[in-house]
Amino acid sequence: MPISQLMKLGSQLKAYCKERGWTLTKLSKQSSVPIATLHGWANGRTRPDLKQLQKVALALEVSLHTLAFGSPDPFETGGEEILRELFTGDIRVSIQKIERSKK
């Protein structure tokens, strides 16, 4: 990950925490990622580990792509909307019963 991308991740991380009223300490507790690691990301000094980045994205309720790159994945249609609906409890599921005819 280039330095400019690391800095972008850091600013994204700070923005998401600020949006939720969280500190990096709170994010560390919510994601089980060490505070030192989060500080390294926030300051653009440490390259993220994918598993830890996934934990943070889950805790922040954003997609991994959005956290890492600052925008939704253009190849993932409706992913952000589905996540938002899922996290707000606004998703509706319908189940159809399919009957098979006996031969």
CORNORPE-V431676 format. One record per pair of residues at least 4 apart in sequence whose C-alpha atoms are under 8 Angstrom apart, sorted by the first residue. I is the first residue (numbers start at 0). J is the second residue. If there is no record, write none. Layout:
# CORNORPE-V431676
{{I/J} {I/J}}
This chain:
# CORNORPE-V431676
{{0/4} {0/5} {0/46} {1/5} {2/6} {2/43} {3/7} {4/8} {4/68} {5/9} {5/40} {5/43} {5/44} {5/45} {5/46} {6/10} {6/40} {6/41} {6/42} {6/43} {7/11} {7/67} {7/68} {7/69} {8/12} {8/40} {8/41} {8/43} {8/66} {8/67} {8/68} {8/69} {9/13} {9/40} {9/41} {9/42} {9/43} {10/14} {10/41} {11/15} {11/66} {11/67} {11/69} {12/16} {12/41} {12/66} {13/17} {13/23} {13/41} {14/18} {15/19} {15/59} {16/20} {16/21} {16/22} {16/23} {16/26} {16/59} {17/21} {17/22} {21/25} {21/26} {22/26} {23/27} {23/34} {23/37} {23/38} {24/28} {24/34} {25/29} {26/30} {26/32} {26/55} {26/58} {26/59} {27/31} {27/32} {27/33} {27/34} {27/37} {28/32} {29/58} {30/54} {30/55} {30/57} {30/58} {31/54} {32/36} {32/37} {32/51} {32/54} {32/55} {33/37} {34/38} {35/39} {36/40} {36/45} {37/41} {38/42} {39/43} {39/44} {39/45} {39/46} {40/44} {40/45} {40/46} {40/47} {47/51} {47/52} {48/52} {49/53} {50/54} {51/55} {52/56} {52/63} {53/57} {53/63} {54/58} {55/59} {56/60} {56/61} {56/62} {56/63} {56/66} {57/61} {57/62} {57/63} {60/82} {60/83} {60/86} {61/65} {61/66} {61/79} {61/82} {62/66} {62/71} {62/78} {62/79} {62/82} {63/67} {64/68} {64/69} {64/70} {64/71} {64/72} {65/69} {65/70} {65/71} {65/72} {66/70} {71/75} {71/78} {71/79} {72/76} {77/81} {78/82} {79/83} {80/84} {81/85} {81/90} {82/86} {83/87} {84/88} {84/89} {84/90} {85/89} {85/90}}
